[in-house]
Amino acid sequence: MTSYEDKGEKPAGGKFVHFDHVTFWVGNAKQAASYYCTHLGFAPHAYAGLETGSRDVAAHCVRQNDIYFVFKSALKPGNKEMGDHLVRHGDGVKDVAFTVEDLDVIVEHAKKRGATIVKDIWEESDASGSVRFAVVQTYGDTTHTLVERGSYSGLFLPGYQKPLAAESKLLATLPPVGLRFVDHVVGNQPDLQMTNVADWYEKSLAFHRFWSIDDKQLHTEFSALRSIVVTNWDETIKMPINEPAPGKRKSQIQEYVDYYGGAGVQHIALNTTDIIGSIRAMKARGQEFLTIPDTYYEELREQLKHSKVKVEEDLDVLQELNILIDYDDDGYLLQIFTKIMQDRPTLFIEAIQRNNHQGFGAGNFKALFVAIEIDQARRGNL
């Protein structure tokens, strides 16, 4: 495992602030949004569709604290772009948007460094002000929308209105989950493409390498992966980039690439300050999570006896809930992974709680791989 101290030269202008929102292209946006509300604790926040003047695409924005997910579906037959994307990839993440400042500087830099500009800078306005956008191409068919909000004071973005339906009485009866913000977004790549993608972020967006791990450090009996995490100058946006490594059998990264049809977003990590409360609430809402073997916790108890770090949470509770622990001499993190969120074995969600630990659970990757391999075997894909 490698942590990188050198950020390189600070960009002369243009600032990446934080994750803005994540856009999913799905077969039925209304139903997908409802699923995330019911199971993960989101609430309907904003809507664009026929009733708001959006004639081609329906968009349902759901929110939980500072997390905004937007689910989009085509409204008319013949939408080839969205139709082809859905046939190839299934339901999944199309776009990861960043809030930025000095959009012109960022786009000009990206152009000079050879980035593909899917849509050059444009502006949208409503009674609450104006927002400026641009879209750049990243790995696979995935894009990044750069969002310069300025003094915009609207609900979400121009073109969106409050949801048509009154707030669901069902959602009001369910326990609050308490997920706070997007911690990181992980992209899976075909074999030997990870380094090129990481280089693209460094070159085109002036990101820098933050953390990495290779297959010598991360493998099970059957499979292995390599990972590089890139981040912006202020280290508020973290984008791990994974690729499979050769193993005896098919890794979960390769399974993703096979079923997604190429590179794409594998999972979204959502930060919480009370992971035990969050997981209990999601389980009460019917969300399913990966099961971790008891041997993991037996080994962990022995290892923690020799650690400088004291885990404040009750290990029996963490074991009961299948929450993983990773730690170093300074702190620890707690994390857990949902089962896949759609029929294809592609996207899933992570919940993460950080206690003075900025890693990505490298100590847990083996346990996570073993847990995923159990499900892979059930699917006949191991």
C-alpha positions as CSV (number, residue, x, y, z in Angstrom):
1,M,0.0,0.0,0.0
2,T,1.4,3.4,-0.9
3,S,0.2,6.9,0.3
4,Y,1.4,9.8,-1.8
5,E,2.6,13.0,0.0
6,D,3.5,15.0,-3.1
7,K,0.5,16.8,-4.5
8,G,2.5,18.3,-7.3
9,E,2.2,22.0,-8.2
10,K,-1.0,23.7,-7.0
11,P,-3.3,24.5,-10.0
12,A,-3.0,28.2,-10.9
13,G,-6.8,28.6,-11.1
14,G,-10.0,26.5,-11.1
15,K,-11.1,24.7,-8.0
16,F,-12.8,21.4,-7.5
17,V,-15.0,21.9,-4.4
18,H,-16.8,18.5,-3.7
19,F,-19.1,16.0,-5.3
20,D,-22.2,17.7,-6.6
21,H,-24.5,14.9,-7.6
22,V,-24.5,11.4,-9.2
23,T,-26.7,10.7,-12.2
24,F,-28.0,7.2,-13.0
25,W,-29.4,6.2,-16.3
26,V,-32.1,3.6,-15.6
27,G,-35.0,1.8,-17.3
28,N,-37.6,3.3,-14.9
29,A,-36.4,6.4,-13.0
30,K,-39.5,6.7,-10.8
31,Q,-39.2,3.2,-9.5
32,A,-35.4,3.3,-9.1
33,A,-35.7,6.6,-7.1
34,S,-38.3,5.0,-4.9
35,Y,-36.1,2.0,-4.2
36,Y,-33.2,4.2,-3.0
37,C,-35.7,6.2,-0.8
38,T,-37.2,3.1,0.8
39,H,-34.1,1.0,1.3
40,L,-31.3,3.6,1.8
41,G,-33.1,6.5,3.5
42,F,-33.2,9.1,0.7
43,A,-36.2,11.4,0.2
44,P,-37.7,12.8,-3.0
45,H,-36.2,16.2,-3.5
46,A,-36.7,17.5,-7.1
47,Y,-38.3,16.5,-10.4
48,A,-38.1,17.3,-14.1
49,G,-40.4,15.7,-16.6
50,L,-43.4,16.3,-18.9
51,E,-45.1,18.4,-16.2
52,T,-42.1,20.8,-15.9
53,G,-41.4,21.1,-19.6
54,S,-38.8,18.4,-20.0
55,R,-40.2,16.6,-23.0
56,D,-37.5,13.9,-23.6
57,V,-36.1,12.8,-20.2
58,A,-37.7,12.3,-16.8
59,A,-35.4,13.0,-13.8
60,H,-36.1,12.2,-10.2
61,C,-33.6,13.8,-7.7
62,V,-33.5,12.2,-4.3
63,R,-31.5,13.6,-1.4
64,Q,-30.0,12.6,2.0
65,N,-28.2,15.4,3.8
66,D,-25.5,16.4,1.2
67,I,-25.9,13.4,-1.1
68,Y,-27.9,14.0,-4.3
69,F,-28.7,11.1,-6.6
70,V,-30.5,11.8,-9.9
71,F,-32.3,9.0,-11.8
72,K,-33.0,9.6,-15.4
73,S,-35.1,7.7,-18.0
74,A,-36.0,8.4,-21.6
75,L,-39.6,9.5,-22.1
76,K,-40.0,8.8,-25.8
77,P,-39.3,5.9,-28.1
78,G,-36.3,6.4,-30.3
79,N,-33.9,7.9,-27.7
80,K,-31.0,6.0,-29.2
81,E,-28.3,7.4,-26.8
82,M,-30.1,6.4,-23.6
83,G,-31.5,3.2,-25.2
84,D,-28.1,1.9,-26.4
85,H,-26.6,2.8,-23.0
86,L,-29.2,0.8,-21.2
87,V,-28.9,-2.2,-23.4
88,R,-25.1,-2.2,-23.1
89,H,-24.7,-1.3,-19.4
90,G,-28.0,-1.9,-17.6
91,D,-29.0,0.5,-14.9
92,G,-26.0,2.3,-13.6
93,V,-24.1,5.6,-13.1
94,K,-23.8,7.7,-16.2
95,D,-22.3,10.9,-14.7
96,V,-20.4,11.9,-11.5
97,A,-20.8,15.7,-11.2
98,F,-18.4,18.0,-9.3
99,T,-19.1,21.4,-7.9
100,V,-16.3,23.7,-9.2
101,E,-15.2,27.3,-9.1
102,D,-13.6,29.1,-12.1
103,L,-15.2,26.7,-14.6
104,D,-13.5,28.5,-17.6
105,V,-10.0,27.8,-16.3
106,I,-10.8,24.1,-15.6
107,V,-12.2,23.5,-19.1
108,E,-9.4,25.4,-20.8
109,H,-6.9,23.3,-19.0
110,A,-8.7,20.1,-19.9
111,K,-8.8,21.1,-23.5
112,K,-5.1,21.9,-23.6
113,R,-4.3,18.5,-22.1
114,G,-6.4,16.7,-24.8
115,A,-9.5,15.8,-22.7
116,T,-12.7,15.0,-24.7
117,I,-15.2,17.8,-24.0
118,V,-18.6,16.2,-24.4
119,K,-20.4,19.5,-24.1
120,D,-18.7,22.8,-23.8
121,I,-19.6,25.5,-21.3
122,W,-23.3,26.5,-21.2
123,E,-25.6,28.2,-18.8
124,E,-29.1,27.5,-17.5
125,S,-31.3,29.9,-15.5
126,D,-34.5,30.2,-13.7
127,A,-36.0,32.6,-11.1
128,S,-33.4,31.5,-8.5
129,G,-30.4,32.4,-10.7
130,S,-28.0,30.8,-13.1
131,V,-25.8,27.8,-13.2
132,R,-22.9,27.1,-15.6
133,F,-22.0,23.6,-16.8
134,A,-19.6,21.6,-18.9
135,V,-19.2,17.9,-19.5
136,V,-16.0,16.0,-19.9
137,Q,-15.5,12.3,-20.9
138,T,-13.8,10.0,-18.4
139,Y,-13.5,6.2,-18.4
140,G,-15.8,4.1,-20.6
141,D,-19.1,5.8,-21.3
142,T,-18.9,7.7,-17.9
143,T,-18.8,11.5,-17.8
144,H,-18.1,14.3,-15.3
145,T,-20.4,17.3,-15.3
146,L,-18.6,20.3,-13.9
147,V,-21.2,22.5,-12.1
148,E,-20.4,26.2,-11.3
149,R,-23.3,27.2,-9.1
150,G,-22.3,30.8,-8.2
151,S,-25.0,32.4,-6.2
152,Y,-27.8,30.1,-7.4
153,S,-30.4,29.6,-4.7
154,G,-32.8,27.1,-6.2
155,L,-34.0,23.8,-5.0
156,F,-31.5,21.8,-7.0
157,L,-30.8,23.0,-10.6
158,P,-32.7,25.1,-13.2
159,G,-35.4,23.0,-14.8
160,Y,-36.3,21.1,-11.6
161,Q,-39.3,21.6,-9.4
162,K,-40.5,20.1,-6.2
163,P,-41.7,16.5,-6.5
164,L,-45.3,16.2,-7.8
165,A,-46.5,13.8,-5.2
166,A,-46.8,14.7,-1.5
167,E,-44.1,13.2,0.7
168,S,-44.8,9.5,1.1
169,K,-46.5,8.5,4.4
170,L,-44.6,5.2,4.2
171,L,-41.2,7.0,4.2
172,A,-42.2,9.0,7.3
173,T,-42.7,5.7,9.2
174,L,-39.2,4.4,8.4
175,P,-36.1,5.0,10.6
176,P,-33.8,7.7,9.5
177,V,-30.5,6.4,8.1
178,G,-28.1,9.3,8.6
179,L,-25.8,9.1,5.5
180,R,-24.1,12.4,5.2
181,F,-22.0,12.9,2.0
182,V,-20.3,11.1,-0.8
183,D,-17.0,9.9,0.5
184,H,-15.6,8.4,-2.7
185,V,-16.7,6.9,-6.1
186,V,-15.0,3.8,-7.4
187,G,-14.5,3.1,-11.1
188,N,-13.7,-0.4,-12.4
189,Q,-11.5,-0.8,-15.5
190,P,-10.6,-3.7,-17.8
191,D,-7.2,-5.2,-17.1
192,L,-4.2,-2.9,-17.7
193,Q,-6.2,0.3,-18.1
194,M,-6.1,1.6,-14.5
195,T,-2.8,3.5,-14.9
196,N,-3.9,5.3,-18.1
197,V,-7.1,6.4,-16.3
198,A,-5.3,7.6,-13.3
199,D,-2.9,9.5,-15.6
200,W,-5.9,11.1,-17.3
201,Y,-7.2,12.6,-14.0
202,E,-3.7,13.9,-13.3
203,K,-3.2,15.4,-16.7
204,S,-6.7,16.6,-17.6
205,L,-8.2,17.7,-14.2
206,A,-4.9,18.4,-12.3
207,F,-5.8,15.7,-9.7
208,H,-3.0,13.9,-7.9
209,R,-2.4,10.3,-6.7
210,F,-3.5,9.8,-3.1
211,W,-3.2,6.1,-2.4
212,S,-2.5,2.8,-4.2
213,I,-2.3,-0.9,-3.7
214,D,-1.2,-3.7,-6.0
215,D,-2.1,-7.4,-6.4
216,K,0.8,-8.6,-4.4
217,Q,-0.8,-6.9,-1.4
218,L,-4.4,-7.6,-2.3
219,H,-5.5,-11.1,-3.3
220,T,-7.4,-14.2,-2.2
221,E,-6.9,-17.8,-3.2
222,F,-8.9,-17.1,-6.4
223,S,-8.6,-13.5,-7.4
224,A,-6.8,-10.1,-7.1
225,L,-7.0,-6.4,-7.9
226,R,-4.9,-3.3,-8.2
227,S,-6.1,0.2,-7.2
228,I,-5.0,3.8,-7.5
229,V,-6.9,6.6,-5.8
230,V,-6.8,10.1,-7.4
231,T,-8.0,13.3,-5.7
232,N,-8.3,17.0,-6.3
233,W,-5.8,19.5,-4.7
234,D,-8.0,20.0,-1.6
235,E,-8.6,16.2,-1.3
236,T,-12.3,16.6,-1.0
237,I,-13.1,14.4,-4.1
238,K,-11.6,10.9,-4.1
239,M,-11.9,8.6,-7.1
240,P,-10.4,5.1,-6.6
241,I,-9.6,3.4,-9.9
242,N,-9.6,-0.4,-9.9
243,E,-8.5,-3.1,-12.4
244,P,-8.5,-6.9,-12.1
245,A,-5.3,-8.8,-11.8
246,P,-4.7,-12.4,-13.1
247,G,-5.9,-15.1,-10.6
248,K,-7.0,-18.7,-10.6
249,R,-10.6,-17.6,-11.3
250,K,-12.6,-14.5,-12.3
251,S,-12.3,-11.6,-9.9
252,Q,-15.2,-9.4,-8.9
253,I,-13.7,-6.6,-11.0
254,Q,-13.7,-8.7,-14.1
255,E,-17.2,-9.9,-13.4
256,Y,-18.2,-6.2,-13.2
257,V,-16.5,-5.4,-16.5
258,D,-18.1,-8.4,-18.2
259,Y,-21.6,-7.5,-17.1
260,Y,-21.4,-3.7,-17.4
261,G,-19.9,-4.0,-20.8
262,G,-16.6,-2.1,-20.0
263,A,-15.4,0.4,-17.6
264,G,-17.8,2.1,-15.2
265,V,-18.7,3.1,-11.6
266,Q,-18.6,0.0,-9.4
267,H,-19.7,1.6,-6.1
268,I,-20.4,4.8,-4.3
269,A,-19.2,5.2,-0.7
270,L,-21.5,7.2,1.6
271,N,-20.1,8.7,4.8
272,T,-21.9,8.4,8.2
273,T,-20.9,9.3,11.7
274,D,-22.9,6.4,13.2
275,I,-22.5,3.4,11.0
276,I,-24.2,1.1,13.5
277,G,-27.3,3.2,13.6
278,S,-27.2,3.7,9.8
279,I,-26.9,-0.1,9.1
280,R,-29.6,-1.0,11.6
281,A,-31.9,1.5,10.0
282,M,-31.2,0.3,6.4
283,K,-31.7,-3.4,7.5
284,A,-35.0,-2.4,9.0
285,R,-35.9,-0.9,5.6
286,G,-35.1,-4.2,3.9
287,Q,-31.6,-3.4,2.5
288,E,-29.4,-6.5,2.2
289,F,-25.6,-6.5,2.9
290,L,-22.7,-8.8,2.3
291,T,-22.1,-11.5,4.9
292,I,-18.7,-11.6,6.5
293,P,-17.3,-15.0,7.8
294,D,-17.0,-15.2,11.6
295,T,-13.3,-16.1,11.2
296,Y,-12.7,-12.5,10.1
297,Y,-13.8,-11.3,13.6
298,E,-11.9,-14.0,15.4
299,E,-8.7,-12.9,13.7
300,L,-9.5,-9.2,14.2
301,R,-9.9,-9.6,17.9
302,E,-6.5,-11.2,18.2
303,Q,-4.9,-8.5,16.0
304,L,-6.5,-5.6,17.9
305,K,-4.9,-6.9,21.1
306,H,-1.5,-5.7,19.7
307,S,-2.8,-2.4,18.2
308,K,-2.3,1.1,19.5
309,V,-5.8,1.9,18.3
310,K,-8.8,1.3,20.5
311,V,-12.1,0.6,18.6
312,E,-14.8,2.4,20.5
313,E,-17.7,0.4,19.1
314,D,-18.7,-3.0,20.5
315,L,-17.1,-5.7,18.4
316,D,-19.9,-8.1,19.1
317,V,-22.3,-5.5,17.5
318,L,-20.0,-4.9,14.5
319,Q,-19.8,-8.7,14.0
320,E,-23.6,-9.1,14.3
321,L,-24.1,-6.4,11.6
322,N,-21.1,-7.6,9.4
323,I,-19.3,-4.3,9.6
324,L,-15.6,-4.4,8.6
325,I,-12.8,-2.6,10.5
326,D,-9.5,-1.3,9.0
327,Y,-7.0,0.5,11.2
328,D,-3.4,1.8,11.5
329,D,-1.5,3.4,14.4
330,D,-3.5,6.6,14.2
331,G,-7.1,5.6,13.7
332,Y,-9.6,3.3,12.1
333,L,-12.5,3.1,9.7
334,L,-15.7,1.0,9.7
335,Q,-17.3,0.0,6.4
336,I,-19.9,-2.3,5.0
337,F,-21.1,-3.1,1.5
338,T,-24.6,-3.7,0.2
339,K,-25.4,-6.5,-2.1
340,I,-25.8,-5.5,-5.8
341,M,-28.5,-2.8,-6.3
342,Q,-29.9,-4.2,-9.6
343,D,-30.1,-7.5,-11.4
344,R,-26.8,-7.2,-13.2
345,P,-23.8,-7.8,-10.8
346,T,-22.5,-4.3,-11.2
347,L,-23.2,-1.4,-8.9
348,F,-23.4,-1.5,-5.1
349,I,-23.2,1.0,-2.2
350,E,-20.8,1.3,0.6
351,A,-21.4,2.9,4.0
352,I,-18.2,4.2,5.7
353,Q,-17.4,5.8,9.1
354,R,-14.0,7.3,9.5
355,N,-12.2,7.7,12.9
356,N,-9.0,9.6,12.0
357,H,-8.3,7.2,9.1
358,Q,-8.1,8.3,5.5
359,G,-7.5,4.9,3.8
360,F,-9.9,2.7,1.8
361,G,-10.1,-0.5,3.8
362,A,-7.1,-2.2,2.3
363,G,-7.0,-4.5,5.4
364,N,-10.5,-5.5,4.6
365,F,-10.2,-6.1,0.9
366,K,-9.4,-9.8,1.3
367,A,-12.4,-10.3,3.6
368,L,-14.6,-8.3,1.2
369,F,-13.3,-10.3,-1.8
370,V,-14.1,-13.6,0.0
371,A,-17.6,-12.3,0.8
372,I,-18.2,-11.3,-2.8
373,E,-16.8,-14.5,-4.1
374,I,-19.4,-16.4,-2.1
375,D,-22.1,-14.4,-4.0
376,Q,-20.2,-14.8,-7.3
377,A,-20.2,-18.6,-6.8
378,R,-24.0,-18.5,-6.3
379,R,-24.2,-16.6,-9.6
380,G,-22.0,-19.1,-11.4
381,N,-19.4,-16.4,-12.2
382,L,-16.4,-17.4,-10.0
